[in-house]
Amino acid sequence: MAEFRLTTLWCIEAPVQPVWDAIHDAMNWPRWWKNVEAVRELQAGETDGLGAVHRYTWKGVLPYRVIIDVRVTRVAPLVALEGEASGALEGVGRWHFAAEGGRTVVRYDWHVRTASAWMSAVALAPFAQLAFRWNHDSIMREGGLALARLLEARCIDCSGKPR
C-alpha cells in the first residue's frame, strides 16, 4: 500500500456560509464539479449529516476512476467537516473553513492509502506516486474554480492573486 498526505487550499472570495453550504451538500457536487461523476447516498445520517455514508465516483485527468465510500464522522458547521474513506482508498478527509474578511479559506487534508490491488501495485513506483499526486491536484484545482463559478465569486491563490 502507498500512503498519501495531500493538502489543498482554496481562497474563495465569498462569505463562509455559502462556501460551507456547497461543500456540505455533497449530493450536488456532480452538478458543479466535473470530476465528481456521481454521489450516491448509501446511508442517511443525522439532520446535520453526521453518520451519513456516500459513495463517490471520481474521474481525474488520468484514465481511471476511483470509487470510495465516505462516512461523515464530524460536522462542525462553518468550521470543519470530516469523513472516513473506504474502497479504492482508505483514510480520512478533513475540510476546514475559515472566514478572512469577505473571503473564505478552505483547507482540505486528504490522508489516505491505496487499498485496491492494482492501485497499490502501481503506486509503489515513484513516477506513479507523482502522477497520482498530480491527478489529485488537478481535481482539486478544478473543484476550487468550479466552486467559485457556482458562487459567482473568484478563486484566488491565498496570496491574493486570481487563478
Secondary structure, 3 states (H helix, E strand, C coil): CCEEEEEEEEEECCCHHHHHHHHHCHHHHHHHCCCEEEEEEEECCCCCCCCCEEEEEEECCCCCEEEEEEEEEEEECCCEEEEEEEECEEEEEEEEEEEECCEEEEEEEEEEEECCHHHHHHHCCHHHHHHHHHHHHHHHHHHHHHHHHHCCCCEECCCCCEC
